[in-house]
Amino acid sequence: MTGLQVYGLLESVGGLTALLIEADTKVRQPVYRSAGVHLRWRRTDKGEKITACQHVGLFRVGGGT
């Protein structure tokens, strides 16, 4: 499938978010991992807090400034 075909398929079922809502954790983890997203759950007396961060790698090229 081409990228446009995959995009069209996902959009026809309500998008990736709609699919992930129904998926269990074992299905969601590789999707988030491949996108570089790290999720952390923490239970508090007020409920469950989910923190999301995206890991971005940077390369330094050349000498220092």
Biopython code that builds the backbone (N, CA, C, O; Angstrom):
import numpy as np
from Bio.PDB.StructureBuilder import StructureBuilder

atoms = [
    (1, "MET", "N", (0.836, -1.182, 0.000)),
    (1, "MET", "CA", (0.000, 0.000, 0.000)),
    (1, "MET", "C", (0.884, 1.249, 0.000)),
    (1, "MET", "O", (1.971, 1.270, 0.577)),
    (2, "THR", "N", (0.395, 2.252, -0.645)),
    (2, "THR", "CA", (1.100, 3.534, -0.634)),
    (2, "THR", "C", (0.727, 4.308, 0.630)),
    (2, "THR", "O", (-0.229, 3.965, 1.324)),
    (3, "GLY", "N", (1.483, 5.336, 0.910)),
    (3, "GLY", "CA", (1.178, 6.182, 2.054)),
    (3, "GLY", "C", (-0.204, 6.799, 1.970)),
    (3, "GLY", "O", (-0.914, 6.890, 2.972)),
    (4, "LEU", "N", (-0.588, 7.228, 0.764)),
    (4, "LEU", "CA", (-1.919, 7.814, 0.586)),
    (4, "LEU", "C", (-3.026, 6.792, 0.802)),
    (4, "LEU", "O", (-4.086, 7.133, 1.327)),
    (5, "GLN", "N", (-2.795, 5.546, 0.404)),
    (5, "GLN", "CA", (-3.795, 4.496, 0.620)),
    (5, "GLN", "C", (-3.953, 4.202, 2.109)),
    (5, "GLN", "O", (-5.069, 4.029, 2.599)),
    (6, "VAL", "N", (-2.837, 4.146, 2.821)),
    (6, "VAL", "CA", (-2.899, 3.918, 4.269)),
    (6, "VAL", "C", (-3.630, 5.074, 4.942)),
    (6, "VAL", "O", (-4.482, 4.860, 5.805)),
    (7, "TYR", "N", (-3.296, 6.289, 4.547)),
    (7, "TYR", "CA", (-3.962, 7.468, 5.101)),
    (7, "TYR", "C", (-5.467, 7.410, 4.843)),
    (7, "TYR", "O", (-6.264, 7.669, 5.744)),
    (8, "GLY", "N", (-5.851, 7.071, 3.621)),
    (8, "GLY", "CA", (-7.264, 6.971, 3.270)),
    (8, "GLY", "C", (-7.983, 5.903, 4.077)),
    (8, "GLY", "O", (-9.116, 6.102, 4.514)),
    (9, "LEU", "N", (-7.324, 4.775, 4.271)),
    (9, "LEU", "CA", (-7.910, 3.693, 5.065)),
    (9, "LEU", "C", (-8.124, 4.136, 6.506)),
    (9, "LEU", "O", (-9.190, 3.909, 7.078)),
    (10, "LEU", "N", (-7.116, 4.765, 7.089)),
    (10, "LEU", "CA", (-7.256, 5.239, 8.466)),
    (10, "LEU", "C", (-8.368, 6.274, 8.589)),
    (10, "LEU", "O", (-9.155, 6.231, 9.535)),
    (11, "GLU", "N", (-8.436, 7.190, 7.650)),
    (11, "GLU", "CA", (-9.478, 8.210, 7.688)),
    (11, "GLU", "C", (-10.869, 7.601, 7.532)),
    (11, "GLU", "O", (-11.830, 8.104, 8.113)),
    (12, "SER", "N", (-10.984, 6.534, 6.763)),
    (12, "SER", "CA", (-12.294, 5.913, 6.536)),
    (12, "SER", "C", (-12.855, 5.241, 7.793)),
    (12, "SER", "O", (-14.062, 5.020, 7.890)),
    (13, "VAL", "N", (-11.989, 4.918, 8.752)),
    (13, "VAL", "CA", (-12.463, 4.302, 9.999)),
    (13, "VAL", "C", (-12.431, 5.285, 11.161)),
    (13, "VAL", "O", (-12.548, 4.882, 12.318)),
    (14, "GLY", "N", (-12.278, 6.551, 10.867)),
    (14, "GLY", "CA", (-12.308, 7.572, 11.905)),
    (14, "GLY", "C", (-10.948, 8.034, 12.374)),
    (14, "GLY", "O", (-10.853, 8.782, 13.347)),
    (15, "GLY", "N", (-9.894, 7.607, 11.705)),
    (15, "GLY", "CA", (-8.549, 8.046, 12.052)),
    (15, "GLY", "C", (-7.864, 7.118, 13.037)),
    (15, "GLY", "O", (-8.486, 6.231, 13.620)),
    (16, "LEU", "N", (-6.587, 7.339, 13.208)),
    (16, "LEU", "CA", (-5.778, 6.504, 14.094)),
    (16, "LEU", "C", (-6.249, 6.608, 15.541)),
    (16, "LEU", "O", (-6.228, 5.619, 16.274)),
    (17, "THR", "N", (-6.670, 7.786, 15.951)),
    (17, "THR", "CA", (-7.142, 7.975, 17.320)),
    (17, "THR", "C", (-8.329, 7.078, 17.624)),
    (17, "THR", "O", (-8.394, 6.472, 18.694)),
    (18, "ALA", "N", (-9.261, 6.988, 16.700)),
    (18, "ALA", "CA", (-10.439, 6.133, 16.903)),
    (18, "ALA", "C", (-10.043, 4.671, 17.051)),
    (18, "ALA", "O", (-10.631, 3.949, 17.856)),
    (19, "LEU", "N", (-9.061, 4.231, 16.289)),
    (19, "LEU", "CA", (-8.600, 2.845, 16.404)),
    (19, "LEU", "C", (-7.882, 2.604, 17.723)),
    (19, "LEU", "O", (-8.072, 1.565, 18.354)),
    (20, "LEU", "N", (-7.062, 3.554, 18.141)),
    (20, "LEU", "CA", (-6.293, 3.376, 19.368)),
    (20, "LEU", "C", (-7.166, 3.402, 20.618)),
    (20, "LEU", "O", (-6.833, 2.765, 21.616)),
    (21, "ILE", "N", (-8.268, 4.124, 20.575)),
    (21, "ILE", "CA", (-9.178, 4.169, 21.725)),
    (21, "ILE", "C", (-9.703, 2.771, 22.037)),
    (21, "ILE", "O", (-9.839, 2.401, 23.203)),
    (22, "GLU", "N", (-9.997, 1.999, 21.002)),
    (22, "GLU", "CA", (-10.548, 0.661, 21.178)),
    (22, "GLU", "C", (-9.472, -0.403, 21.398)),
    (22, "GLU", "O", (-9.787, -1.516, 21.819)),
    (23, "ALA", "N", (-8.216, -0.080, 21.122)),
    (23, "ALA", "CA", (-7.133, -1.065, 21.205)),
    (23, "ALA", "C", (-6.652, -1.227, 22.645)),
    (23, "ALA", "O", (-6.742, -0.301, 23.451)),
    (24, "ASP", "N", (-6.143, -2.415, 22.955)),
    (24, "ASP", "CA", (-5.572, -2.610, 24.288)),
    (24, "ASP", "C", (-4.133, -2.087, 24.318)),
    (24, "ASP", "O", (-3.568, -1.727, 23.286)),
    (25, "THR", "N", (-3.564, -2.053, 25.500)),
    (25, "THR", "CA", (-2.244, -1.466, 25.705)),
    (25, "THR", "C", (-1.172, -2.131, 24.857)),
    (25, "THR", "O", (-0.287, -1.446, 24.342)),
    (26, "LYS", "N", (-1.229, -3.442, 24.700)),
    (26, "LYS", "CA", (-0.197, -4.154, 23.934)),
    (26, "LYS", "C", (-0.211, -3.754, 22.460)),
    (26, "LYS", "O", (0.819, -3.834, 21.791)),
    (27, "VAL", "N", (-1.350, -3.331, 21.955)),
    (27, "VAL", "CA", (-1.444, -2.872, 20.566)),
    (27, "VAL", "C", (-0.985, -1.422, 20.461)),
    (27, "VAL", "O", (-0.315, -1.049, 19.498)),
    (28, "ARG", "N", (-1.340, -0.610, 21.442)),
    (28, "ARG", "CA", (-0.991, 0.815, 21.403)),
    (28, "ARG", "C", (0.493, 1.081, 21.601)),
    (28, "ARG", "O", (1.048, 1.973, 20.961)),
    (29, "GLN", "N", (1.140, 0.326, 22.473)),
    (29, "GLN", "CA", (2.539, 0.597, 22.805)),
    (29, "GLN", "C", (3.458, 0.691, 21.594)),
    (29, "GLN", "O", (4.215, 1.657, 21.498)),
    (30, "PRO", "N", (3.431, -0.274, 20.656)),
    (30, "PRO", "CA", (4.340, -0.152, 19.515)),
    (30, "PRO", "C", (4.041, 1.067, 18.629)),
    (30, "PRO", "O", (4.947, 1.630, 18.015)),
    (31, "VAL", "N", (2.772, 1.463, 18.571)),
    (31, "VAL", "CA", (2.411, 2.642, 17.767)),
    (31, "VAL", "C", (3.033, 3.884, 18.388)),
    (31, "VAL", "O", (3.673, 4.680, 17.701)),
    (32, "TYR", "N", (2.839, 4.042, 19.690)),
    (32, "TYR", "CA", (3.408, 5.201, 20.377)),
    (32, "TYR", "C", (4.932, 5.177, 20.320)),
    (32, "TYR", "O", (5.568, 6.205, 20.086)),
    (33, "ARG", "N", (5.511, 4.004, 20.534)),
    (33, "ARG", "CA", (6.972, 3.876, 20.532)),
    (33, "ARG", "C", (7.544, 4.259, 19.170)),
    (33, "ARG", "O", (8.548, 4.967, 19.097)),
    (34, "SER", "N", (6.913, 3.799, 18.094)),
    (34, "SER", "CA", (7.424, 4.117, 16.761)),
    (34, "SER", "C", (7.305, 5.600, 16.448)),
    (34, "SER", "O", (8.054, 6.126, 15.624)),
    (35, "ALA", "N", (6.367, 6.275, 17.101)),
    (35, "ALA", "CA", (6.215, 7.724, 16.916)),
    (35, "ALA", "C", (7.113, 8.511, 17.868)),
    (35, "ALA", "O", (7.148, 9.741, 17.816)),
    (36, "GLY", "N", (7.843, 7.802, 18.740)),
    (36, "GLY", "CA", (8.734, 8.479, 19.680)),
    (36, "GLY", "C", (8.019, 9.096, 20.869)),
    (36, "GLY", "O", (8.555, 9.992, 21.520)),
    (37, "VAL", "N", (6.797, 8.616, 21.161)),
    (37, "VAL", "CA", (6.007, 9.168, 22.264)),
    (37, "VAL", "C", (6.142, 8.261, 23.478)),
    (37, "VAL", "O", (5.989, 7.044, 23.377)),
    (38, "HIS", "N", (6.430, 8.870, 24.633)),
    (38, "HIS", "CA", (6.545, 8.134, 25.891)),
    (38, "HIS", "C", (5.395, 8.574, 26.794)),
    (38, "HIS", "O", (5.229, 9.763, 27.068)),
    (39, "LEU", "N", (4.602, 7.603, 27.255)),
    (39, "LEU", "CA", (3.485, 7.901, 28.152)),
    (39, "LEU", "C", (3.792, 7.367, 29.540)),
    (39, "LEU", "O", (4.350, 6.279, 29.687)),
    (40, "ARG", "N", (3.423, 8.138, 30.558)),
    (40, "ARG", "CA", (3.601, 7.717, 31.942)),
    (40, "ARG", "C", (2.274, 7.925, 32.680)),
    (40, "ARG", "O", (1.697, 9.012, 32.642)),
    (41, "TRP", "N", (1.802, 6.876, 33.347)),
    (41, "TRP", "CA", (0.570, 6.940, 34.112)),
    (41, "TRP", "C", (0.909, 7.040, 35.587)),
    (41, "TRP", "O", (1.804, 6.352, 36.078)),
    (42, "ARG", "N", (0.188, 7.901, 36.287)),
    (42, "ARG", "CA", (0.378, 8.012, 37.737)),
    (42, "ARG", "C", (-0.991, 8.187, 38.385)),
    (42, "ARG", "O", (-1.741, 9.102, 38.048)),
    (43, "ARG", "N", (-1.298, 7.302, 39.311)),
    (43, "ARG", "CA", (-2.570, 7.389, 40.027)),
    (43, "ARG", "C", (-2.414, 8.347, 41.210)),
    (43, "ARG", "O", (-1.430, 8.301, 41.947)),
    (44, "THR", "N", (-3.408, 9.209, 41.364)),
    (44, "THR", "CA", (-3.441, 10.126, 42.499)),
    (44, "THR", "C", (-4.810, 10.004, 43.157)),
    (44, "THR", "O", (-5.679, 9.283, 42.667)),
    (45, "ASP", "N", (-4.997, 10.704, 44.257)),
    (45, "ASP", "CA", (-6.302, 10.668, 44.913)),
    (45, "ASP", "C", (-7.374, 11.363, 44.071)),
    (45, "ASP", "O", (-8.568, 11.159, 44.294)),
    (46, "LYS", "N", (-6.957, 12.174, 43.117)),
    (46, "LYS", "CA", (-7.900, 12.869, 42.234)),
    (46, "LYS", "C", (-8.205, 12.085, 40.964)),
    (46, "LYS", "O", (-9.089, 12.471, 40.198)),
    (47, "GLY", "N", (-7.491, 10.996, 40.731)),
    (47, "GLY", "CA", (-7.696, 10.202, 39.522)),
    (47, "GLY", "C", (-6.372, 9.782, 38.927)),
    (47, "GLY", "O", (-5.356, 9.714, 39.618)),
    (48, "GLU", "N", (-6.396, 9.505, 37.656)),
    (48, "GLU", "CA", (-5.197, 9.049, 36.969)),
    (48, "GLU", "C", (-4.647, 10.181, 36.105)),
    (48, "GLU", "O", (-5.378, 10.795, 35.328)),
    (49, "LYS", "N", (-3.359, 10.445, 36.249)),
    (49, "LYS", "CA", (-2.711, 11.496, 35.467)),
    (49, "LYS", "C", (-1.803, 10.832, 34.442)),
    (49, "LYS", "O", (-0.979, 9.981, 34.779)),
    (50, "ILE", "N", (-1.966, 11.233, 33.189)),
    (50, "ILE", "CA", (-1.146, 10.688, 32.107)),
    (50, "ILE", "C", (-0.264, 11.812, 31.580)),
    (50, "ILE", "O", (-0.747, 12.876, 31.193)),
    (51, "THR", "N", (1.030, 11.552, 31.573)),
    (51, "THR", "CA", (1.995, 12.515, 31.056)),
    (51, "THR", "C", (2.563, 11.958, 29.761)),
    (51, "THR", "O", (2.984, 10.803, 29.706)),
    (52, "ALA", "N", (2.574, 12.778, 28.726)),
    (52, "ALA", "CA", (3.117, 12.359, 27.432)),
    (52, "ALA", "C", (4.259, 13.277, 27.055)),
    (52, "ALA", "O", (4.186, 14.493, 27.232)),
    (53, "CYS", "N", (5.325, 12.670, 26.527)),
    (53, "CYS", "CA", (6.417, 13.477, 26.006)),
    (53, "CYS", "C", (6.952, 12.796, 24.757)),
    (53, "CYS", "O", (6.887, 11.575, 24.617)),
    (54, "GLN", "N", (7.469, 13.591, 23.877)),
    (54, "GLN", "CA", (8.030, 13.061, 22.638)),
    (54, "GLN", "C", (9.535, 13.201, 22.707)),
    (54, "GLN", "O", (10.065, 14.281, 22.969)),
    (55, "HIS", "N", (10.212, 12.100, 22.469)),
    (55, "HIS", "CA", (11.665, 12.101, 22.468)),
    (55, "HIS", "C", (12.157, 12.589, 21.110)),
    (55, "HIS", "O", (11.795, 12.047, 20.066)),
    (56, "VAL", "N", (12.975, 13.605, 21.150)),
    (56, "VAL", "CA", (13.524, 14.166, 19.925)),
    (56, "VAL", "C", (15.038, 14.061, 20.011)),
    (56, "VAL", "O", (15.644, 14.522, 20.978)),
    (57, "GLY", "N", (15.637, 13.462, 19.013)),
    (57, "GLY", "CA", (17.088, 13.343, 18.981)),
    (57, "GLY", "C", (17.695, 14.392, 18.074)),
    (57, "GLY", "O", (17.237, 14.605, 16.951)),
    (58, "LEU", "N", (18.713, 15.032, 18.564)),
    (58, "LEU", "CA", (19.402, 16.050, 17.778)),
    (58, "LEU", "C", (20.861, 15.647, 17.614)),
    (58, "LEU", "O", (21.462, 15.072, 18.521)),
    (59, "PHE", "N", (21.413, 15.948, 16.471)),
    (59, "PHE", "CA", (22.818, 15.672, 16.197)),
    (59, "PHE", "C", (23.543, 16.996, 16.013)),
    (59, "PHE", "O", (23.064, 17.899, 15.328)),
    (60, "ARG", "N", (24.681, 17.087, 16.628)),
    (60, "ARG", "CA", (25.501, 18.278, 16.467)),
    (60, "ARG", "C", (26.557, 17.964, 15.416)),
    (60, "ARG", "O", (27.254, 16.953, 15.502)),
    (61, "VAL", "N", (26.664, 18.827, 14.441)),
    (61, "VAL", "CA", (27.613, 18.621, 13.346)),
    (61, "VAL", "C", (28.593, 19.778, 13.341)),
    (61, "VAL", "O", (28.194, 20.941, 13.409)),
    (62, "GLY", "N", (29.859, 19.460, 13.261)),
    (62, "GLY", "CA", (30.870, 20.518, 13.173)),
    (62, "GLY", "C", (31.436, 20.878, 14.523)),
    (62, "GLY", "O", (31.200, 20.190, 15.516)),
    (63, "GLY", "N", (32.166, 21.935, 14.550)),
    (63, "GLY", "CA", (32.844, 22.366, 15.765)),
    (63, "GLY", "C", (31.937, 23.166, 16.674)),
    (63, "GLY", "O", (30.824, 23.539, 16.302)),
    (64, "GLY", "N", (32.424, 23.418, 17.856)),
    (64, "GLY", "CA", (31.663, 24.213, 18.834)),
    (64, "GLY", "C", (31.653, 25.681, 18.484)),
    (64, "GLY", "O", (32.524, 26.168, 17.763)),
    (65, "THR", "N", (30.676, 26.373, 18.993)),
    (65, "THR", "CA", (30.595, 27.818, 18.771)),
    (65, "THR", "C", (30.547, 28.546, 20.075)),
    (65, "THR", "O", (30.477, 29.775, 20.094)),
]
sb = StructureBuilder()
sb.init_structure("model")
sb.init_model(0)
sb.init_chain("A")
sb.init_seg("    ")
for serial, (resi, resn, name, xyz) in enumerate(atoms, 1):
    if name == "N":
        sb.init_residue(resn, " ", resi, " ")
    sb.init_atom(name, np.array(xyz, "f"), 0.0, 1.0, " ", f" {name:<3s}", serial, name[0])
structure = sb.get_structure()
